[in-house]
Amino acid sequence: MFHLRTGKIGLALRLHALEATIMDVVWSKRLFAFSVSDVLVVLEKQRDIAYTTVMTTMSRLHDKGLLTRKRDGKRYLYSPKLTREQFLESTARTVLDGAIGSHQAIAMLAEKVSEASADELDDLEALICQRREELGI
């Protein structure tokens, strides 16, 4: 569904610049059931941009599975399919699954654990306990 973009971080790792900007608007403004015009109003405050450019990009985001849409007369109303956190988690999983082997991923996790706060360690411990229960150990 998504391709990783070399040399990029965050949203830009999987999205082109305008796609990332639109999703940032959607997530930061907490938009739900919005039209192209709703996004255009926000973007026009930042740059000169055409309605058709925003419409085409939102259609691409729909095709990529980031936005859902339903017909509302002659227009579409869009909604985000994922939260920003879900998208970033999915991106991290894609990177870990595809870019490095599981041994390296575990080694990287161990390195991050050495830098973790008490709350982060508690969260990790809860995940480990949950997995042990699933495995019956």
C-alpha positions as CSV (number, residue, x, y, z in Angstrom):
1,M,0.0,0.0,0.0
2,F,2.7,2.5,1.0
3,H,6.3,2.8,-0.1
4,L,9.0,4.1,2.2
5,R,10.7,7.3,0.9
6,T,14.4,7.2,1.5
7,G,15.9,10.0,3.6
8,K,12.5,11.1,5.0
9,I,11.2,11.0,8.5
10,G,7.7,11.1,10.1
11,L,4.8,11.5,7.8
12,A,7.1,12.2,4.9
13,L,8.5,8.7,5.2
14,R,5.4,7.3,3.5
15,L,3.6,10.4,2.1
16,H,4.4,13.1,-0.4
17,A,4.7,16.6,0.9
18,L,1.1,17.8,0.1
19,E,-0.4,14.5,1.3
20,A,1.5,14.8,4.6
21,T,0.3,18.5,4.9
22,I,-3.3,17.5,4.3
23,M,-3.2,14.7,6.8
24,D,-1.5,17.0,9.3
25,V,-4.5,19.4,8.9
26,V,-7.0,16.6,9.3
27,W,-5.4,15.3,12.4
28,S,-4.4,18.6,14.1
29,K,-7.8,20.2,13.4
30,R,-9.6,16.9,14.4
31,L,-11.6,17.0,11.1
32,F,-14.3,14.4,10.6
33,A,-16.9,14.4,7.8
34,F,-15.1,17.2,6.0
35,S,-15.1,18.3,2.3
36,V,-12.3,19.4,0.1
37,S,-13.3,23.0,0.7
38,D,-12.9,22.6,4.5
39,V,-9.2,21.6,3.9
40,L,-8.7,24.2,1.3
41,V,-9.7,27.0,3.7
42,V,-6.9,26.0,6.0
43,L,-4.3,25.4,3.3
44,E,-5.0,28.8,1.6
45,K,-3.9,30.5,4.8
46,Q,-0.5,28.8,4.3
47,R,0.0,29.0,0.5
48,D,-1.6,29.7,-2.8
49,I,-3.2,26.4,-3.8
50,A,-6.0,25.3,-6.2
51,Y,-9.1,23.5,-5.3
52,T,-8.4,20.8,-7.9
53,T,-4.9,20.1,-6.4
54,V,-6.4,19.5,-3.0
55,M,-9.2,17.4,-4.5
56,T,-6.8,15.2,-6.4
57,T,-4.5,14.8,-3.4
58,M,-7.4,13.9,-1.1
59,S,-8.6,11.3,-3.7
60,R,-5.1,9.8,-3.6
61,L,-5.2,9.7,0.2
62,H,-8.5,7.8,-0.1
63,D,-7.0,5.4,-2.6
64,K,-4.1,4.8,-0.2
65,G,-6.6,4.0,2.6
66,L,-5.9,7.0,4.8
67,L,-9.3,8.7,4.2
68,T,-12.7,7.2,3.8
69,R,-15.3,9.0,1.8
70,K,-19.1,9.0,1.2
71,R,-21.2,10.9,-1.4
72,D,-23.0,14.0,-0.1
73,G,-24.8,15.3,-3.2
74,K,-22.3,16.3,-5.7
75,R,-19.3,16.3,-3.3
76,Y,-17.6,13.7,-1.1
77,L,-17.3,14.0,2.7
78,Y,-14.1,12.5,3.9
79,S,-13.0,11.1,7.3
80,P,-9.7,9.9,8.6
81,K,-9.4,6.1,8.6
82,L,-6.4,6.2,11.0
83,T,-5.3,8.4,13.8
84,R,-1.9,10.0,13.5
85,E,-0.6,7.6,16.2
86,Q,-2.0,4.6,14.3
87,F,-0.4,5.8,11.1
88,L,3.0,6.3,12.7
89,E,2.8,3.0,14.5
90,S,2.0,1.3,11.2
91,T,5.0,3.1,9.6
92,A,7.3,1.9,12.4
93,R,6.1,-1.6,11.9
94,T,6.7,-1.4,8.2
95,V,10.3,-0.2,8.8
96,L,11.0,-2.8,11.3
97,D,9.5,-5.7,9.4
98,G,11.0,-4.7,6.0
99,A,14.2,-2.9,6.6
100,I,15.9,-5.0,9.3
101,G,15.7,-8.6,10.6
102,S,14.0,-9.5,13.8
103,H,17.3,-10.0,15.7
104,Q,18.3,-6.4,14.8
105,A,14.9,-5.1,15.8
106,I,15.1,-6.8,19.2
107,A,18.7,-5.4,19.7
108,M,17.4,-1.9,18.8
109,L,14.5,-2.4,21.3
110,A,17.0,-3.4,24.0
111,E,19.0,-0.2,23.3
112,K,15.9,1.9,23.6
113,V,14.9,0.2,26.8
114,S,18.1,1.3,28.4
115,E,17.0,4.9,27.8
116,A,13.3,4.4,28.8
117,S,11.5,6.2,31.6
118,A,9.8,4.4,34.4
119,D,6.4,4.8,32.7
120,E,7.7,3.5,29.4
121,L,9.2,0.4,31.2
122,D,5.8,-0.2,32.9
123,D,4.1,-0.1,29.5
124,L,6.6,-2.5,28.1
125,E,6.3,-4.9,31.1
126,A,2.5,-5.0,30.6
127,L,3.0,-5.9,27.0
128,I,5.5,-8.6,27.8
129,C,3.1,-10.1,30.5
130,Q,0.2,-10.0,28.0
131,R,2.3,-11.9,25.4
132,R,3.4,-14.5,28.0
133,E,-0.3,-15.1,28.9
134,E,-1.1,-15.5,25.2
135,L,1.7,-18.1,24.8
136,G,0.7,-19.8,28.1
137,I,4.1,-19.3,29.8
